[in-house]
Amino acid sequence: MKKVIFSLFAVALLASCSNDNNTNGNSKKANGGVYYGGVFRTNEVEDFRNLYPLNITEVTSHRIANQVYEGLVKLNQTDLSVVPALAEKWEKSADAIQWTFFLRKGVKFHDDPCFADGKGREVNAKDFKYCFDLLCTSNAENQQFGNSFKDRVVGANEYYQSTIDKKPLAGGVSGVKVVDDYTIQITLIRPFAGFLNILSTPGGYLYPQEAYEKYGVDMRVKCVGTGPFQVKSIKEGEAVILERNPNYWNVDEFGNQLPYLDAVKYTFIKEKKSELLEFKRGNLDMIFRLPIEMIPDILGELDHAKEGNKPFEMQVVPAMSIFYYGFQHQSDIFGKKEVRLAFNYAIDREKIVNYTLQGEGIPGNYGIVPPSFANYDSKSLKGYNFDVDKARKYMEKAGYPNGKGFPKLTLQINSGGGDRNVQTAEVIQKMLKENLNIDVEINVMPFAEHLESIETGKALFWRTGWVADYPDPETFLTLLYSKHIPEKLSDKSYLNSVRYRSAKFDSLFVAAMQEVDDAKRMALYLQADQIAIDDAAIMPIFYDENYRLVQSNIRNNAANAMEYRDFTRVYIEPQEEKSEAKK
């Protein structure tokens, strides 16, 4: 297979950060009518926090790292099904407890100074063993254990505890075994229907021991994986440029080596209006979420565009994502269920979606699981309607009649995320004052600082959200599982940041995770969700709908409910070819 070499023009473009699309004159037509070349330019309104796989806790980092790292399996961008990645195939035992993965031969890590000769070596099963043992190691940089191998893989909990005790067990995680250079075997404690989904998350990403030993915590930005793109440069808060991996292992159905793009460039424009302006100028190829107040104008522009000559494409799908407010259950205020119920009944979610968000979302009238799963009957759940009388009665029961004696409250929200974080907060601030006579002050914080405050129990009332790690309700319900809560309030609680405890919820959640029959599993999840609703564990505001604009010459960039992005097969059609096709 011939390697596609960057032309001098492409290298110059990356260095100068040119605004041109860089396809005309630099693209190369390949088998099947696809094109090599060009830089795909996208924007994130939040800075990334950490690109080290085990410390990826937010979506911006995931979207970047997903182009650099791979695991045994990955998700299909179109339908979110699990597909082979570094494992070309796998087998499972009849009881679905033992899983055997057969690795591809000839896959190499990215070239990097961490290797003696600077050249990426071949991947083998020992690399997975090394990474999975680290996944089950107690470390401040490891935020993935609780949502991956914990309570699922044989020996994972025991090995984790041994690292806490500073006496790591010989052999690492007993349930992860190297069979030979290209075969790795994982044994589960009990059947778990979502195991392959778990392996597609950052906790399942592969990186070389050499990189971890050389860079340590600097793997936050020093990325060495096997993915279609590798890091060329990172200028935090401004741009991340990923260049094509010339040694990537995968080819398309026409025999073309992947990826097609020369590079992917991420910018970090914080204001949505500025981001949209850059898109309309042709300086961005895609933007995700639209400035709320400009949605009618954008829709009008598309409606009035001539048939076959639309300036861009709008993609809209219901999202596996929730926007909600968290309560610190271990606080004196929100430890009272009646207060949490009062807050939930005091806000008009329909009004927030229809007027504040201009229809961009679905009112959060159900539970923590978004109503975007085909086999999960969210509408059977009894959520919160807007009921001021009921809200006031609950406040009186809590000992705060008409808000009397209730302390002034700070609502902590993160900067970035466009204007909707602030606009939604201001509307809810007004509703809580009008309906409960509560004074709420809004504190806008940088995203990293915001997360740190939430995870260490310092915030009492805050804005947060969750995008599915994989397409299963479990990825939302795990946020309320009490086993994720540390002993001390000051210790980081990444998943269950509200520190909600319910023995009933836990028992149903565990039973569901062990159930292999999908219909029965969903029924158990629904019961657990209803218990959390009845306890007012969180304050659902709305469920997202994913709106994004894509330039009309971008191909193979399907939208999905998770906004899961894999640019391996994305290509840019040259403008002259696009014009010819319309004649």
N, C-alpha and C positions, 0 to 999 in steps of 0.2 A: 504494500500500500504506500503510495507516494504521500509524503507529508506536505501540507500546504504551508508555505513559508510566507510570513508577513512581507508585503512589499515595502519599499522604502517610504512610499506614500502613506501607507497605513501606520507605520511607526511614527512618522512625522505628525500624523493626525493625533495619535495618542499623546504625544509629547506636548502638542500645542493646544489640545482640547478644542479643536475646531468645532464650529457649530454646524458644519455641513454633515449631511447624512453619510457621506463617504461610500456611496455605492456606485454612482455613475463613474465609469472609467476605472473602477477598482474592483468590480464584481466579476465573478467568473461563473459561467453557467456550467452546471454539473449534470450528471445523469438524473433523469426523472424530472427535469425542468426546475430544479432548485438552484439556488445561487450561493456561492461562497463570497465572503467579504462583508465589510461594513462594521460599524460600531452601533450596537443597540444601546440607546440612551434612555434611562429611566430615573425617576426621582423618588426619594423617601423624605417625608416631612419630619421624621424622627432620626436622630443619629443612631448608629448601631452601638450596642453596648459591649458585646464581646463575641468574637468569632471562634473562640475555642469551643469545640463541639459540646463538651460537658458543662459549659457555662453559658449556653445559649438559652436565654429566658424570655426573649421578646422577638417579635415578628421581623423587624428590620434585619437583625443579625441572621435570622434563619433564611431570609430571602437571598442574602449574599452568600452565606456559607453553603447553601444548597447547590450552588453552581460549582463549588470548589471541592466539596467532600461527597463521598458516596458510602453506602453500607452494603449489606448483603442484598437488600431489596430496596426499591424506591416506589413512589407512586406515579401512576400515569397522569399526566397533567390534564387530559381531557375528561376522564371518568373517575379518577382517584382510586382506581383499582391497583392492587399490589402487583408489581412486575419485577422480573429479575434485574439485579444490578451486578455487583461483584460476585454474587452466586449465580451461576448459570442455570441451576436447578436445585431442588430440595425434595426431601422425602420426610414424611412423618409417620410415626408408629400408629398402630390401629387405635390406641387410646389417646392419640394426639398429645402425648407427653414428651416423646423424644423426637427431636428435629435434627436432621442431618443436611448440611449445606455443602454443595460441591462448587468450589471456586473456579472462576475462569483462569486459564493459564495465560501468562504473558502480560498481565496487567501491571503497570508500573506507577509508582508514586511520581509526583511532579519532581522535576529537577530542582535541587535545593542545596545550599551549602551545608546542610546538616549531614549530608552523605559525604563520605571520604573523598570521592572524585567529583562531587557536585551533581552526579547523575542519579536520577530516581531509580531505585532497585525494584525488582519484581515483588509483588504482594504474595504472601503465603498465609497459611492458616494460623501460624504463630502470631501474626500481626493482629488478627481478630482476638485471639486469646489475650494478648497484652492489653488491647483496648477495652475488652469486656471486664477484665480484672480491674482496670482503672475506673471503669464505670461503677464498680462495686466497692470503691475505696472512699473512706471518709476524708473529705478535702473541701476547703472553703470554695475551691474552684469547681466543684462537682455539684451541679444542681439537677442532674438528670436521673440519678439513681432511683428516687422515689416514684418516678413515673415510668420506669422501665423494668429493671430486673428485680426490684424489691418485691418480696412476697410472691414472686413468680418463678424464678429460676432456682434450682436446687443449689444450695450452698451460698447463694448471693447474700442473704442476711448474715450468715455466719462469718463470711469473709469480711463484710462491711464492719461488723462488730470487732473483729480481730484487728482491723486497722485503727479503730478507735482506741483499742487497748495497746496499740503500738507493738503488737505481736502478730503480724500478718501470717495467715495460715500458709503453709508450704503447698505449692500447687495452685494457689489462687482459688477461684470459684470452682468448686468441685463439679458443678453441673455444666461447665464449659470445658470440652475436651478436644484436643487436636488429634484427629485420627491419622492424618498424614499431611503432607505439605499443602494439599489442595482440598482437604475435607475437615470441617469443624462440626462438632455435635453439641447441641444444647438440650439439656433435660429440664423440664418444667416440674414444679411441685405438683401441679394438677393441670388439667386441660384449661387453656385460655384461648377463647375464640379470636381475640384481637392480637395474638402474638406477632404475626407478620407485620401488622400495622405498627406495633411498638418498634420493630427493627428498622422501620423507615424513618424514624425520628432522629434528631441530632445525637441522642445517646447511642445510636447504632452506627454512627459515622466512623470511618477508618482513617487513622493517621499513623505514621511510623514512630517507633520507639525513639529513633534517632532525633526526630523533631522535638519530642517531649523532653528528652534529656538535654538538648541544646538550648531550647527556648523557654521551657517551663511556663511561667505565667505570661510570658511574652507571646505565647500562642494566641493570645487575644487578637493579635494582628499578624503574627507569623504563621501563615497557613500552609500546610503541606498535606495535600490529599491525593485523590486519583481522578477527580472530576474533570468535566469537559473544559473548565476554565481554571486558571491559576492567577494568583495575585500579582499584578504588575506594580501597582502603587496605591498607597493609602495616605490621604491627607484628610485627617479627621475633621468632620464638620463641613468639608468641602466636596471631596470626591473620592470614590474608590473605583479603580480601573482593574478589571479582570481581563487577561489576554487568553487567547485560544491555547489550549494544551495541545501541542503538536504531536504528542505521543498517546493521545487518548485511544482507548481500546475499542470503542464502539463504531460501527458503521451502520448506515441506513439500509433500507430494503433494496436500494439501487447499487449498493456497493461503495457509496461515497463515505469517506471517513468523516465522522462527526467531531466537533460541532461545525456548523456552517459559518458562524459569525467570526470575525477577527477579534472582537472584544465586546465586553459589556461595561458600560460606564454608569455608575450611580452618583447622582448629585444629591445634595441635602438642602434644597430650598424649603424653608419652613412655612412660608405663606402660600396658601392654596391659590390665591389670585395670581401671584407671581409665577407659580408653577404652570397654571393654565396659559398664561401669556407666553411662556417659553415653549409650551406645546404648540400653540397656534403659530408661533414663529418658525416652527419646524426644528426646534432645538432639542425636543424630547420626542421619543417614539411612543411612549405610553405614560399615562398618568392614572393613578388609582384614587378613587373618590374625587368628587367635584366640589368646588366652592358652593355652599348651599344656596346662596342668593343668586347664583349664576346658572343654576340648573335650567330654569325656563328658557333663558336665552340660548343655551347650548342645544336644548331639544328643538327650539325654533329654528336654529341654524341648520340642523339636520333635516328637519321637515321641509324646509324651503330649498334644500340643495337639489340640483337637477338629478334625475334618475341616472344612476351609473356614474355620477361624478361627485360623490360625497367626499368632503375634504378629510373625513376621518370616520372611524367606526366606533360606535358606542356598544359596549358589551355589558349586559346586566344579568346577574344571576343571584338567587337567594343565597345568603352566606351562612356558613357554619361558624357563626361569630356572634358574640353577645357584648353589648355595651351596658355595664351595670355599675352600681355604687356599692362599695363594701362597708360593712360595719365591723368594728373591732369587738368581737364577742367577749373578750376578756376585760373590757372596760366596764366601769360602773354604769355608764349611760346605756350602752347598747347590749350589755348583759341582760337587760330587761326585754323580754320578747314583746311586750306591749308597745314599747317605743319603736321597735323595728316594724311592727305591724302598722302602727300609726303613720310612719314615714311612707310605707308602701301604699297605703290607701289615700294619702294626701296629695299624690301627684297625678296629673292627667296625662297619661302616656299617649293617648290618641292626639291630643293637642300638640304635644312635643313633636311627634312624627309629622303631623300634617302641616304645622305652621313653622316650627323652629327648623325642622330638617327638610322642609319642602317635599315631603313624601319619600325621602331617601331612607327607608327603613321600615320595620314592622314593629308595632307597639309591643313592649315586653309584658304581655298579659299572661304568659305561661311560666315556665320554670327556668332553670339555668341552661337547659338544652335548647338550642334554637330550633324553630319549626321547619328545618330544612333537610331533615332526614326522612326519606320516603317511608321507612318502616317503623317510624317512631311517632306515635299518635299524640302530639303535643296538645291538640285541641281537646283531648279528653281530660286534661289537667284543669283544676280550678285555681286560676291565678288571681290577680288583683284588679278589680275595677276601681274607677275613681269614685270614692265615697267619703266626702268630707265629714259627715256625721259620724261614721264609723271610726274614722281617723281620730276625731276629737275624743270620742269615748275611750279609745285605747290609751290616749295620752292621759286622760283623767285616771284611768285604772293604774297607770304607771306612776301616778303621783304628781302629774304636771297639768292640772286643769287650766285650759286655755294658755298653755305654755308657761304658766307661773312656776318659777323656781328652776326652769330648765336653763342650763348654762349656755352662754354664747358658744356656738359650735363653728369649727373650721372645717370647710369642705376642701380637701386637697385634690387638685387636679394637675395633670401634667401639661406642660407647654407642648407645642407641636400638635399634630393630629388635625391641623386645619383650624377653622374657627368654631367647629361644632362642639368641642370640649367646653369652651368658654360660654358659647351661646346656650348650650344645654344647661350648664351649671347656673347661669343667671336666671333662666326660667324656673328651675327647680328651687333656687334660693327664694324667688318671689312666691312660689306656690307654698313653700313651707312657712313663710312669714304670714301669708294671707290665710292659710287653712289651719295652721297649728300655733301661730303667734311665736314662732321660733326665729331667732336672729342667727343667720348663717353668714360667715365671712368666707370668701373664696381665696384660696392660696394657690397660685400657679407656680409650679416648680419644674425645673429641668427634668427630663424623663428619667435619667439615671438616678438622680437624687430622690425623685418620687418613688421609684421602685424600692430603693434602699429603705426609705421611711416605712413603706407598707410592709415589706418583708421582715423588718426588725420590730414590728409592733408599735411603732411610734405614732402612726396615723390612726385617728379614730373613725373618720368618715371620709371616703375617697372615691374618686372615679377610677375605674379600671375596665378591662375588657379581656376577652379571651377568644382566640382564633383556634379552631381545632388543630391539634397536632396530627391527627389522622381521622378518617371519616367514620367515627363511632361515638355514640353518646357518652361512652366511658371517659373520654378525654375532657368532658365538661364536669361530669359528676365527681370525678376524682378530686376536683377542687374543694370538695366538701367532706372528704374522707378524713376522719379524725387521726388516723395513723400518720398523716403527714405533718401533724403539729408537733413541734419540738417541746422539750420540757420547760424551757424558760421563754418568757415573752420576748426577751431581747435576742434570742437565737432566731436565725432566719427561718421563716416559714414561707417557702417559695410557692408551693401549690395551694395549700389551705391557708391563705393569708388572712382570711376573716376569722380563722381559728374556731370554726363551728364544730360542735360535738353533738352527736346523736347516735345512741346505740342502735336504734331502729334503722336509721339511715345506713349505718355501717354494715349491719347484718344483711340488708337487702342488696347493698352494693357488692359485697363480697360474694353473695349467692349468685348475682348476675354475672360477675366476672368468671365464675366457675361453670356457668351454664353454656353448653355448646349448641343448644337449640335456639336459633335466632329469635323466634317468636316468644318463647318463654323468657329469654334474656331481656328483650325489650319490655316485656310486661313488668319484670322486676325493676328495671331501670325507671320506668314510669312511676312505680310505687315509691321508690326512693326519692325521685324528683318531687312528688307531691308532699312527702314528709318535710323536705327542705322548704317548700313553699309555705306550708302551714306554720313552720317555725320562723318564717321570714329570715332565712339564713342570709340572703342578700337582697338587694333592691334592683331588680331588673328594670332597665329603662327602655331599651329597644334592641331588636335583632337586626343586624346589618343586611343590606342588600349591596352586593358588590357592583359598583358602577366604575367603569374605566373607559378611557378614550385611547384608541390606538390609531396610529397613522395608517393610512389606507394601503401602504405598500409593505406592511409587516405581515408575514405569513407564519403559520404553525404556532400561533400564540393563543391557544384556547383559554377561555375563562373557566373557572370552576368555583365551587362553593367555598373552598378553603383559601382561595387566592394563592394556591400552591404554584410556585413558578419553577420551571425547568427550561432553561434556554438552550438546551442541547440541540434541538431541531428547529429553532426559530431561524428564519432567514429574511433578508431584505430584498424585495424585488426592485430592480433598477427602475427609476422613474420613466425612462424611455420605453422600457418593455411594457410597463403598466399602461402607458399612453397608447402604444400600438395595439394592445389587447382590446381597447375600447373603440377602436375605429371600425 
